[in-house]
Amino acid sequence: MTKQHMDSRVARRRVLLGASVLAIMATPALAQEAEESVGVADIVVTAQKREQSLQDVPIAITAISQDTIKANRIVNVLDVAGQAPNLSMRQTAGSAGIPNFMMRGSVSYGNVAGTDKAISLYLDGVYLGTASGSTFDLPDLERIEVLRGPQGTLFGRNATAGAISIITRDPSGEFGLTQQLSYGNYNQLRSSTRVELPQVGPFSASISYTHNERDGDVRNLGAGKVWDRTGAINSPQKGLAVSPKRLGDQNTESVFAALKFEPSDSFKMVYKFDWMENNFTPEAAGTVSLTPERLGAAGNALAAAYAANGVPIISNAKKPKEIWNWFATPGYQTMKGHSLTSTLVLNDSLTLKNIAAWRKSLIYVNGSFDSLGPLVVTPAVAVALGQPANSPLVGSPYIGAANGSESHVKHWSDELQINYDSKFLTLTAGAIYYYVKTQNGAADNLRGTSYTISPLLNSVIPAGERNVNFNTGKSLAGYVQAEAHLTPELDVIGGFRMTRDKKSGIAYTFRVGAQRIFPFTYKDTRPSYLIGVNWKPTPDLLVYGKFSTGFVSGGSVAGQAFPSETVKAWEGGVKADVLNGRLRANLALFKADYNNVQSSASGANLSPPNTLLPLIIVPEGDLDTKGMELELSAVPVRGLTLNASTGYTDYKFSNLNPLTRPPGSRNTIRPKWTANLSGQYDTEPLFGDATMMFRVDAIWRASFFALGNPVPAAYQAVYAPILKVDPIWKVNARIAVRDIDFGPGKAELALWGRNLFNSVSLSQPLDFTFITMATWDANRTYGVDLTFDF
């Protein structure tokens, strides 16, 4: 047995031991104080499009509360990583604002224009259908719900692995002012102001403004390099772009506003608006292997440039403190959205709800895939490029691999819901219309989206050569889910959804001496269904089982059609509150069979190859997964809350597509084990109303393979540091003094830290065969918060 395998087994045993110790330690104290009305807090969720107690919902669901959000400083979608079993995340390489979700063995990309994700993201019930730019800062949060497993009946297409639902706060109708100030290392500064206005007649409102900035955690050795992008049309602001001093800078402004109109107990309308602007610098990317000889004659120029400049390679794949990313220049992201939710209660049994929304986003980024600067064209390189030794290219920068892209997204949606509840039947039905329009690719008139083995004369980004995709999508669906209450303890559930998808678009590929135009249309009508049974012998125990289906929509990229990805899944679970609510245990067992798993591939992989094609989507193969999830919560004594969760997924591919999975390839990115341990203690008042809070969260993720393609024997040593990502623990902590009397209000002072032990692992290697790059997790951060409530 290898050392890595032994370490992995030891880590898994520690996780399971920790969960067992939590339950054992909690039991005596629970028995001692069983007579007290203290227990695990009940959480209301809307996972079935109606308000229910978390313990009454027959879904494997993790509800992330406001305390957890604050303690773990969850201000971005990527911060949700590790908060639920069998869920991990990372940002796609290239700083394009695209999160990759990994849940129950399924990897959700959606990073190719016109494609969809296997894990749906919702904001206040509004479907966010595109992956690009979805790593936005989160507005005023009420809670986050992580639904695991296919949600094809109620949440529709593109939820084959699960859904993440973000719920923001409604206006309270009571006057209040909250001001939070934060300062931390890397010059972090965050100021958040929320104002609650008093109710006037049927109207109440709230508004918040947040400014958040920080320096990047890697110094850029290529700072000050000027790149000429004045060839862009309709985008004069790009102009001359300068490589920044640090990589990973963030400077975000955001506004969130809500207006509620509630003229009676039976009717209300809530309008919400969010806006965000982020000026950032790309994350650091480093070259961890360089083997240009694998390209044959095509690699001679790069080999000559590297030999002439002698730029070092990060051979151990460890995150550096400084790096050459001279092609990286500042990017920006803007996003805004409107939603209007109307609710009409017709009687005690029947409720109507309508959610209408419009959203728009833009993200522009130029990042490095390599750290080979300052490579320049020498006379030898010019000759290798087929140019004379005195070519005008001599002295110009030479790019190994880089990207420059821009994404525009607009989408509209409207969903009508009907909820009916009686002694014998609970029914949820509805219809949804969704429309999305996207433009993805190079910035206006500029070459892109990638620059591979490219000399750039006089540091000018060429105009007139570009890849760009224009896509529109329309989806119309109707759904119904019913629970028949056969007895007070036994329910039978059935659900059905029919979805009609229409997609169309055109891809343009322009190069010197060649151009291609690829129009496409796509239509499909597809059902999803669910059957299940719930048994609740006591108010504190739920046993459920279900079978469900779902799909990720098919489509076409650059004229290459691809089929829908489908899933059939079985799940059984137990949710129990015991010892007078002092101990909560939720267990889920699952099995899912995926067909035609969607994966990206280069047009160069086609037969015959077509190097003019950008990335395309092809079926990777079939995927079978099975596993379990266990979540424990305990309140052994007043003020102390302990939580532990663990998830395991076993997976196996079959019918592999040689375009994406050649013989000898590995399964990548999918950790088999995840775990989370947390403890929070709130003291009794120390002086006045002031109390102290101590909280620690520890998040663990098992190892996984990072590179899938087989490595030739001659390069095993070169690739060894990046083939596999080691297991990792990340520990977050917060200590706060709360409810300090302060004039007319209260104050809170807190110390916090994220990734306290600076556990930084490889986030994503990207293999171009001749060059492999890597990005890394964020470094340790820490600071202080001061909050005033009036």
C-alpha positions in Angstrom: 0.0 0.0 0.0 1.4 3.4 -1.0 2.0 6.2 1.6 -0.7 8.3 -0.1 -3.3 5.5 0.2 -2.3 5.1 3.9 -2.6 8.8 4.6 -6.0 8.9 2.9 -7.3 6.0 4.9 -6.0 7.6 8.2 -7.7 10.9 7.3 -11.0 9.1 6.6 -10.8 7.3 9.9 -10.1 10.5 11.7 -13.2 12.1 10.1 -15.4 9.2 11.1 -13.9 9.1 14.6 -14.5 12.8 15.0 -18.2 12.4 14.1 -18.5 9.4 16.5 -16.8 11.3 19.3 -19.2 14.2 18.8 -22.2 11.9 19.4 -20.6 10.1 22.3 -19.6 13.3 24.1 -22.9 14.8 23.5 -25.0 11.9 24.9 -24.4 12.2 28.7 -24.8 16.0 28.7 -28.0 15.6 26.6 -29.4 13.2 29.1 -28.5 15.5 32.1 -30.3 18.5 30.6 -33.1 16.7 28.8 -35.7 18.5 30.8 -34.6 21.9 29.5 -36.2 23.5 26.4 -32.9 23.7 24.6 -32.1 21.9 21.4 -31.0 22.0 17.8 -32.6 25.0 16.1 -35.4 24.3 13.7 -34.8 25.7 10.2 -37.4 26.7 7.7 -36.5 26.0 4.1 -38.2 26.3 0.7 -36.6 23.3 -1.0 -40.0 22.1 -2.3 -41.2 25.7 -3.3 -43.1 26.1 0.0 -42.1 26.8 3.6 -41.3 23.6 5.5 -39.2 22.5 8.5 -35.9 21.1 7.3 -36.7 17.8 9.0 -39.9 17.4 7.1 -38.3 17.6 3.6 -37.5 14.3 2.0 -34.4 15.7 0.3 -30.7 15.5 1.4 -30.4 19.2 2.1 -28.0 21.4 4.1 -29.3 24.7 5.2 -26.5 27.3 5.9 -27.7 29.7 8.5 -26.7 33.3 9.1 -24.3 32.3 12.0 -22.5 29.9 9.7 -22.4 32.5 6.9 -20.9 35.1 9.2 -18.4 32.8 10.9 -17.1 31.5 7.6 -17.2 34.8 5.9 -19.4 33.5 3.1 -19.6 36.5 0.8 -19.1 34.7 -2.6 -20.6 31.6 -4.2 -17.2 29.9 -4.0 -17.2 30.4 -0.2 -19.9 27.7 0.0 -17.3 25.1 -0.8 -17.1 22.4 1.9 -20.2 23.6 3.8 -22.2 20.5 2.7 -21.2 16.9 2.4 -20.1 15.7 -1.0 -19.8 19.3 -2.3 -16.6 21.0 -3.3 -15.9 23.9 -5.6 -13.1 25.7 -7.4 -12.9 28.6 -9.9 -12.2 27.7 -13.5 -8.7 28.6 -14.6 -8.4 31.8 -16.5 -10.2 34.0 -14.0 -13.4 34.1 -16.0 -15.7 34.1 -13.0 -16.9 30.5 -13.6 -17.3 28.2 -10.6 -16.9 24.4 -11.0 -19.1 22.5 -8.7 -18.4 18.9 -7.7 -21.4 17.1 -6.1 -21.9 13.4 -5.6 -19.4 12.5 -8.3 -20.9 14.9 -10.9 -18.7 17.8 -12.1 -20.6 20.9 -13.3 -18.9 23.1 -15.9 -21.1 25.0 -18.3 -18.0 27.0 -19.3 -18.5 26.6 -23.0 -20.8 29.0 -24.7 -24.3 27.6 -25.2 -23.9 24.8 -22.7 -25.5 24.3 -19.3 -24.6 23.1 -15.8 -25.4 19.9 -13.9 -25.9 21.9 -10.7 -28.4 24.7 -10.8 -27.9 28.0 -9.0 -30.9 30.1 -7.8 -31.2 33.5 -6.3 -34.5 34.1 -4.5 -36.2 31.5 -6.8 -34.7 33.0 -10.0 -32.7 30.5 -12.1 -29.2 31.7 -13.0 -28.7 29.8 -16.2 -25.2 30.6 -17.3 -21.9 29.7 -15.5 -20.0 32.8 -16.8 -19.7 35.5 -14.1 -21.6 33.5 -11.5 -18.9 34.0 -8.8 -20.5 37.2 -7.8 -20.6 38.7 -4.2 -23.7 37.6 -2.4 -26.2 40.3 -1.2 -28.0 40.4 2.2 -28.3 36.7 3.0 -31.1 35.0 4.9 -29.7 31.5 4.3 -28.3 29.2 1.6 -29.9 25.8 0.8 -27.7 23.0 -0.8 -30.0 20.4 -2.3 -28.1 17.2 -3.2 -29.3 14.7 -5.8 -31.4 15.2 -9.0 -34.1 18.0 -8.6 -35.6 17.6 -12.1 -39.2 17.8 -11.1 -39.3 21.1 -9.1 -36.1 22.7 -10.3 -36.1 21.5 -13.8 -33.4 20.8 -16.4 -29.7 21.2 -15.4 -30.2 20.0 -11.8 -29.0 16.4 -12.3 -26.6 16.5 -9.4 -28.4 19.1 -7.2 -29.2 22.7 -6.8 -27.9 25.6 -4.7 -30.6 28.1 -3.6 -29.6 31.5 -2.2 -32.3 33.4 -0.2 -31.9 37.0 0.7 -33.7 39.0 3.4 -37.0 40.7 3.1 -37.6 44.1 4.6 -38.7 43.8 8.3 -40.8 47.0 8.4 -38.9 48.2 11.6 -36.4 51.0 11.5 -32.8 49.9 11.9 -29.3 50.7 10.8 -26.4 48.2 10.7 -22.9 49.2 10.0 -20.1 46.7 9.7 -16.4 47.5 9.2 -13.7 44.9 8.6 -10.0 45.1 8.2 -7.5 42.3 7.6 -4.2 41.3 6.0 -3.6 41.9 2.3 -5.0 45.3 3.0 -8.6 43.9 3.2 -11.2 46.6 3.8 -14.9 45.8 3.9 -17.6 48.3 4.8 -21.3 47.2 4.7 -24.2 49.4 5.5 -27.8 48.2 5.8 -30.8 50.5 6.4 -34.2 49.2 7.3 -36.9 51.8 6.8 -40.0 51.9 9.0 -43.2 50.6 7.5 -45.4 53.3 5.9 -48.9 52.0 5.3 -48.5 48.8 3.3 -44.9 49.6 2.2 -41.6 48.6 3.8 -38.1 48.8 2.4 -34.5 48.1 3.0 -31.3 49.0 1.2 -27.6 48.0 1.7 -24.3 49.1 0.2 -21.1 47.2 0.5 -17.5 48.1 -0.5 -15.0 45.2 -0.4 -11.4 45.4 -1.4 -8.2 43.5 -0.9 -4.8 43.0 -2.4 -3.9 39.8 -4.2 -1.7 37.2 -2.4 0.9 36.8 -5.2 3.3 39.5 -6.4 3.5 39.9 -10.2 7.1 40.1 -11.4 5.8 41.3 -14.8 4.1 44.4 -13.4 4.2 47.5 -15.5 4.2 45.6 -18.9 2.0 47.6 -21.4 -0.2 45.8 -23.9 -1.8 47.6 -26.8 -5.5 46.6 -27.1 -6.6 49.8 -28.9 -7.7 47.6 -31.9 -10.9 46.8 -30.0 -14.0 48.3 -31.5 -16.8 49.8 -29.3 -14.4 49.3 -26.3 -12.1 52.3 -26.1 -11.8 51.8 -22.4 -9.5 48.8 -23.0 -6.8 50.9 -24.7 -3.3 50.4 -23.3 -3.6 47.9 -20.5 -0.8 47.6 -17.9 0.1 44.4 -16.0 -0.7 44.9 -12.3 1.6 44.7 -9.3 -0.4 41.9 -7.6 -2.5 39.0 -8.8 -5.8 38.3 -7.2 -6.8 41.9 -6.3 -10.5 42.5 -5.7 -12.3 45.8 -5.5 -16.1 45.4 -5.3 -19.0 47.8 -5.0 -22.5 46.3 -4.5 -26.0 47.5 -3.8 -29.0 45.5 -2.7 -32.5 46.9 -2.2 -35.9 45.4 -1.4 -39.4 46.9 -1.4 -42.3 45.1 0.1 -46.0 45.9 -0.6 -48.3 44.1 1.8 -51.8 45.6 1.9 -53.3 42.6 3.6 -52.5 39.3 5.2 -53.5 37.5 2.0 -51.4 39.5 -0.6 -47.9 40.8 -0.9 -45.4 41.8 -3.5 -41.6 41.9 -2.9 -39.3 43.7 -5.4 -35.6 43.1 -5.1 -32.7 44.8 -6.9 -29.0 43.9 -6.8 -26.1 45.5 -8.5 -22.4 44.7 -8.3 -19.2 46.0 -10.0 -15.9 44.3 -9.5 -12.5 45.6 -10.7 -10.0 42.8 -10.2 -6.8 41.3 -11.4 -6.5 37.7 -12.5 -5.4 35.0 -10.1 -1.8 33.8 -10.3 -1.1 31.0 -12.8 2.2 29.2 -12.9 4.0 26.9 -15.4 4.6 23.6 -13.7 5.9 21.7 -16.7 7.2 22.7 -20.1 7.8 20.0 -22.7 7.7 21.8 -26.1 9.5 18.9 -27.8 6.2 17.0 -27.6 5.0 19.3 -30.3 7.7 18.3 -32.7 8.7 21.0 -35.2 5.9 23.3 -33.9 7.6 23.4 -30.5 11.0 24.4 -31.8 10.3 28.1 -31.4 9.1 27.9 -27.9 12.0 25.7 -26.9 14.4 28.2 -28.4 12.7 31.1 -26.6 12.8 29.3 -23.3 16.5 28.4 -23.8 17.4 32.0 -24.6 15.5 33.5 -21.6 15.9 30.8 -19.0 12.6 31.4 -17.1 12.3 29.0 -14.2 9.6 26.4 -14.0 7.7 25.7 -10.7 8.7 22.1 -10.7 7.2 21.3 -7.2 3.8 22.8 -8.1 3.8 24.8 -4.8 2.2 28.2 -4.7 4.9 30.9 -5.1 5.0 34.3 -3.4 5.9 36.0 -6.7 5.5 35.0 -10.3 5.8 36.2 -13.9 2.2 36.8 -15.2 3.1 39.7 -17.5 0.2 39.1 -19.9 -2.4 39.5 -17.1 -4.1 42.8 -17.0 -7.0 44.2 -14.9 -10.4 42.8 -15.6 -13.9 43.9 -14.6 -17.3 42.4 -13.9 -20.7 44.0 -13.7 -24.0 42.4 -12.8 -27.5 43.7 -12.0 -30.8 42.0 -11.5 -34.5 42.7 -10.8 -37.0 40.3 -9.4 -40.7 40.7 -8.4 -42.3 38.0 -6.3 -46.1 38.2 -5.8 -48.0 36.0 -3.4 -51.7 35.6 -3.1 -53.3 33.5 -0.4 -56.8 32.6 -1.7 -57.7 30.6 1.4 -56.2 28.3 4.0 -55.5 25.7 1.4 -54.6 27.5 -1.8 -51.7 29.9 -2.5 -50.6 31.4 -5.8 -47.1 32.8 -6.4 -45.4 34.5 -9.4 -41.7 35.2 -9.7 -40.7 37.5 -12.6 -37.0 38.4 -13.1 -34.5 40.1 -15.5 -30.7 39.9 -15.1 -27.7 41.2 -17.0 -24.0 40.5 -16.5 -20.7 41.3 -18.2 -17.2 40.0 -17.4 -13.9 40.9 -19.2 -10.6 39.2 -18.3 -7.1 38.8 -19.7 -5.1 36.3 -17.8 -2.0 34.1 -18.1 -2.0 30.4 -18.4 1.8 30.4 -18.0 4.5 32.1 -16.0 7.1 32.2 -18.8 7.5 35.9 -19.0 9.7 37.7 -20.0 10.1 35.5 -23.0 11.0 37.5 -26.1 11.7 36.6 -29.7 15.4 36.3 -30.3 17.0 35.9 -33.7 17.1 32.1 -33.0 13.4 32.1 -32.2 12.6 34.1 -35.3 14.4 31.5 -37.4 12.5 28.7 -35.6 9.3 30.6 -36.6 10.3 30.6 -40.2 11.4 34.3 -40.2 14.7 35.9 -41.0 17.1 36.4 -38.0 16.5 40.2 -38.4 12.7 39.9 -38.4 10.7 42.8 -37.0 9.5 40.3 -34.4 12.9 40.3 -32.7 12.5 41.8 -29.2 8.7 41.3 -29.2 7.1 39.3 -26.3 6.5 35.6 -26.9 3.4 34.0 -25.2 3.3 30.4 -24.2 -0.4 30.2 -23.3 -2.8 33.0 -22.3 -6.4 34.1 -22.7 -8.5 37.1 -23.3 -12.2 36.9 -23.2 -15.5 38.8 -22.7 -18.9 37.5 -21.8 -22.3 39.2 -22.0 -25.4 37.6 -20.6 -29.0 38.7 -20.4 -31.8 36.5 -19.2 -35.5 36.9 -18.4 -37.8 34.4 -16.6 -41.3 34.1 -15.2 -42.6 31.3 -13.0 -46.1 30.8 -11.8 -46.6 28.5 -8.8 -49.7 27.0 -7.2 -49.6 25.4 -3.8 -52.5 23.4 -2.4 -52.6 21.8 1.0 -55.4 19.8 2.7 -55.7 16.9 5.0 -55.5 14.4 2.2 -53.3 16.1 -0.5 -50.4 18.5 -0.8 -49.8 19.7 -4.3 -47.3 22.0 -5.9 -47.7 22.9 -9.6 -46.4 25.6 -11.9 -45.1 26.7 -15.2 -41.9 28.6 -16.1 -40.6 30.5 -19.1 -36.9 31.2 -19.4 -35.0 33.2 -22.1 -31.3 33.7 -22.2 -29.1 35.6 -24.7 -25.3 35.4 -24.5 -22.2 36.5 -26.3 -19.0 34.8 -25.4 -15.5 35.0 -26.8 -12.9 37.5 -27.7 -13.4 41.2 -27.0 -14.7 43.3 -29.9 -12.4 42.8 -32.9 -9.5 41.4 -30.9 -7.8 38.1 -31.3 -8.8 35.5 -28.9 -9.9 33.8 -26.9 -6.5 32.0 -26.4 -3.0 32.9 -27.3 -0.8 29.8 -27.7 2.8 29.9 -28.8 2.3 33.4 -30.1 4.7 36.3 -30.8 3.0 39.6 -30.4 4.7 42.3 -32.5 5.4 45.4 -30.4 3.1 44.1 -27.7 0.0 44.7 -29.8 -3.0 42.4 -29.5 -3.9 41.8 -33.2 -7.3 43.0 -34.5 -9.5 41.4 -37.0 -9.0 37.8 -35.7 -11.5 36.5 -33.2 -13.6 33.7 -31.9 -17.0 34.7 -30.7 -20.3 32.8 -30.1 -23.8 34.3 -30.1 -26.4 32.1 -28.5 -30.1 32.4 -27.5 -32.1 29.8 -25.5 -35.8 29.5 -24.7 -37.2 27.0 -22.3 -40.9 26.4 -21.4 -41.8 23.9 -18.7 -44.8 22.8 -16.7 -44.6 20.7 -13.5 -46.7 19.1 -10.8 -45.7 17.3 -7.6 -48.3 15.8 -5.3 -48.1 14.2 -1.9 -51.1 11.9 -1.1 -51.5 11.5 2.7 -52.6 7.9 2.9 -52.5 8.0 6.7 -51.2 10.6 9.2 -47.8 8.8 9.1 -47.6 7.7 5.4 -47.3 9.8 2.2 -46.9 8.7 -1.4 -45.2 11.3 -3.7 -45.4 11.6 -7.4 -43.9 14.4 -9.6 -43.7 15.1 -13.3 -42.2 17.9 -15.4 -42.2 18.4 -19.2 -39.6 20.8 -20.7 -39.4 22.2 -24.2 -36.0 23.7 -25.1 -35.1 25.7 -28.1 -31.6 27.0 -28.8 -30.0 28.8 -31.7 -26.9 30.7 -32.4 -23.8 31.3 -34.5 -20.1 30.9 -33.9 -17.6 33.0 -35.8 -13.9 31.9 -36.1 -11.6 34.3 -37.9 -8.0 33.8 -38.6 -5.5 35.2 -41.1 -6.4 33.6 -44.4 -9.3 31.5 -43.0 -12.7 32.0 -41.4 -15.6 29.8 -40.4 -19.2 30.5 -39.6 -21.1 27.9 -37.7 -24.9 28.4 -37.3 -27.0 26.0 -35.3 -30.5 25.3 -34.1 -31.6 22.8 -31.4 -35.0 21.7 -30.2 -35.9 19.1 -27.6 -38.9 18.1 -25.5 -38.0 15.9 -22.5 -39.8 14.7 -19.4 -38.6 14.3 -15.8 -40.4 12.5 -13.0 -40.2 11.4 -9.4 -41.9 8.8 -7.3 -41.4 8.3 -3.6 -42.7 7.4 -0.2 -42.4 9.2 3.2 -43.0 7.5 6.5 -43.2 9.6 9.7 -44.0 7.3 12.6 -43.3 10.1 15.1 -43.1 13.9 14.8 -39.3 13.6 15.2 -38.5 10.8 12.7 -38.8 10.8 8.9 -37.9 7.8 6.7 -38.1 8.4 3.0 -37.2 6.7 -0.3 -37.5 8.0 -3.9 -36.6 7.4 -7.5 -36.1 10.5 -9.8 -34.8 11.5 -13.2 -33.3 14.6 -14.7 -31.3 15.9 -17.6 -28.8 18.5 -18.7 -29.9 20.1 -21.9 -28.1 19.2 -25.2 -27.3 21.7 -27.9 -24.6 22.5 -30.4 -21.2 24.3 -30.2 -19.6 25.6 -33.4 -21.9 23.4 -35.5 -21.1 20.2 -33.5 -24.3 18.8 -31.9 -24.2 17.0 -28.6 -27.0 15.1 -26.8 -28.6 15.7 -23.4 -27.0 14.3 -20.3 -29.5 12.2 -18.4 -29.7 10.6 -14.9 -31.7 8.1 -13.1 -31.3 8.1 -9.3 -32.4 6.3 -6.2 -32.2 7.8 -2.7 -33.2 6.7 0.7 -32.8 8.6 3.9 -33.6 9.0 7.6 -34.0 12.3 9.5 -34.2 12.1 13.2 -34.4 14.5 16.2 -33.8 12.6 19.5 -33.2 13.3 23.2 -35.8 16.0 23.2 -34.3 17.7 20.2 -30.8 17.8 21.6 -29.3 15.6 18.9 -30.1 15.6 15.2 -29.0 12.9 12.8 -29.7 13.0 9.0 -28.5 10.1 6.8 -28.9 9.7 3.0 -27.9 6.8 0.8 -27.9 7.2 -2.9 -27.2 5.7 -6.3 -27.2 7.6 -9.6 -26.6 6.4 -13.2 -25.6 9.2 -15.7 -25.6 8.7 -19.4 -23.8 10.9 -22.0 -21.9 12.9 -19.4 -21.0 16.1 -21.2 -17.4 17.1 -21.5 -15.4 19.7 -23.4 -12.8 18.8 -26.1 -10.8 20.7 -28.7 -11.7 20.7 -32.3 -8.2 19.4 -32.9 -9.5 16.0 -31.4 -12.0 15.5 -34.1 -11.5 13.1 -37.0 -10.4 14.8 -39.2 -9.0 17.5 -36.9 -10.3 21.0 -37.2 -8.0 23.5 -35.5 -10.3 26.4 -36.3 -12.9 25.1 -34.0 -12.9 26.4 -30.4 -13.9 24.1 -27.5 -16.8 21.7 -28.3 -18.9 19.5 -26.2 -18.9 15.7 -26.6 -20.3 12.8 -24.6 -17.5 11.7 -22.2 -19.2 8.4 -21.4 -21.6 6.9 -18.8 -21.1 7.5 -15.0 -22.4 5.4 -12.2 -22.2 6.8 -8.6 -23.2 5.6 -5.2 -22.5 6.8 -1.7 -23.8 8.2 1.6 -24.1 11.5 3.5 -24.3 11.8 7.3 -25.0 15.1 9.1 -25.0 15.4 12.9 -25.9 18.3 15.1 -26.0 18.4 18.9 -26.6 20.8 21.7 -25.1 19.0 24.7 -25.3 22.0 27.1 -26.9 25.4 26.9 -24.9 27.6 24.6 -22.8 24.8 22.9 -23.6 23.6 19.4 -21.6 20.9 17.7 -21.9 19.8 14.1 -20.3 17.1 12.0 -20.9 15.9 8.5 -19.2 13.5 6.1 -19.9 12.4 2.6 -18.6 9.5 0.5 -19.1 8.9 -3.3 -17.9 6.0 -5.3 -18.0 6.4 -9.0 -17.2 4.4 -12.1 -17.1 5.4 -15.8 -18.0 3.2 -18.7 -18.4 3.5 -22.5 -15.7 6.1 -22.6 -15.2 8.5 -25.6 -11.7 8.3 -26.9 -11.9 12.0 -27.9 -11.8 12.9 -24.2 -10.8 9.8 -22.4 -7.9 7.9 -24.3 -6.8 4.5 -22.9 -5.0 4.9 -19.6 -6.7 8.1 -18.6 -7.8 8.8 -15.0 -11.0 10.0 -13.3 -10.3 13.6 -12.2 -11.5 16.4 -9.9 -13.9 14.1 -8.0 -12.8 13.7 -4.3 -14.4 10.5 -2.8 -14.7 11.9 0.7 -15.6 15.3 2.2 -16.2 16.3 5.8 -17.0 19.2 8.0 -16.6 19.7 11.8 -17.7 22.8 13.7 -18.3 23.9 17.2 -19.9 27.1 18.5 -20.1 28.2 22.2 -22.2 31.3 23.3 -21.6 32.4 26.9 -24.1 33.7 29.3 -24.1 37.6 29.6 -20.7 38.8 30.9 -21.6 42.4 31.5 -25.0 44.0 30.7 -26.3 42.1 27.7 -22.9 41.4 26.3 -22.0 37.7 25.5 -19.0 36.1 23.9 -19.1 33.7 20.9 -16.4 31.2 20.0 -16.7 29.2 16.8 -14.4 26.9 14.8 -15.1 25.3 11.4 -12.8 22.6 10.0 -13.4 21.5 6.4 -11.7 18.4 4.9 -11.5 17.2 1.3 -9.9 13.9 0.2 -7.3 13.7 -2.5 -8.2 13.4 -6.2 -6.5 13.1 -9.5 -5.9 16.5 -11.2 -4.7 15.4 -14.6 -6.7 12.8 -16.5 -4.7 12.1 -19.7 -2.1 9.4 -19.6 1.5 10.6 -19.2 4.2 9.0 -21.4 6.8 7.1 -19.4 9.5 9.6 -20.2 7.6 12.4 -18.5 6.4 10.6 -15.3 8.9 12.6 -13.1 8.0 15.9 -14.7 4.3 15.4 -14.1 4.5 13.7 -10.7 3.9 16.8 -8.5 0.6 17.7 -10.4 -1.0 14.3 -11.1 -2.8 14.2 -7.8 -4.0 16.9 -5.3 -3.3 15.9 -1.7 -6.0 15.8 1.0 -6.5 19.1 2.8 -7.9 20.5 6.0 -9.0 24.1 6.1 -9.8 25.7 9.5 -11.9 28.9 9.9 -12.5 30.6 13.3 -14.3 33.5 14.8 -14.3 35.0 18.3 -16.8 37.8 19.0 -18.1 39.9 21.9 -21.8 40.5 21.1 -24.5 42.9 22.2 -22.2 45.5 23.8 -24.4 48.4 24.9 -23.5 51.4 22.8 -25.7 54.5 23.2 -29.0 53.9 21.4 -27.8 50.5 20.0 -25.6 47.5 20.3 -22.0 46.8 19.1 -20.1 43.6 18.2 -16.3 43.2 18.1 -14.9 40.1 16.4 -11.6 38.5 15.4 -11.7 36.1 12.5 -9.5 33.9 10.4 -9.9 31.8 7.2 -7.6 28.9 6.4 -5.8 29.5 9.6 -3.1 27.0 9.0 -2.5 28.2 5.4 -3.4 24.9 3.8 -2.9 25.9 0.2 -3.4 23.2 -2.4 -3.3 23.0 -6.2 -6.7 24.2 -7.4 -6.6 23.4 -11.1 -3.9 22.3 -13.4 -4.5 22.8 -17.1 -2.6 20.6 -19.5 -1.9 21.9 -23.0 0.4 18.9 -23.7 3.5 21.0 -24.3 2.9 23.2 -21.2 1.0 22.6 -18.0 -0.2 25.5 -15.8 -1.7 25.6 -12.3 -3.7 27.8 -10.1 -3.9 27.5 -6.3 -6.3 28.0 -3.3 -6.3 31.3 -1.5 -3.8 32.0 1.3 -4.6 32.4 5.0 -6.5 35.6 5.8 -7.4 37.1 9.1 -8.8 40.4 10.5 -11.2 42.2 12.8 -14.9 43.1 12.4 -16.7 46.0 14.2 -20.4 46.1 13.9 -23.0 48.6 15.1 -26.7 48.0 15.3 -29.1 50.9 15.9 
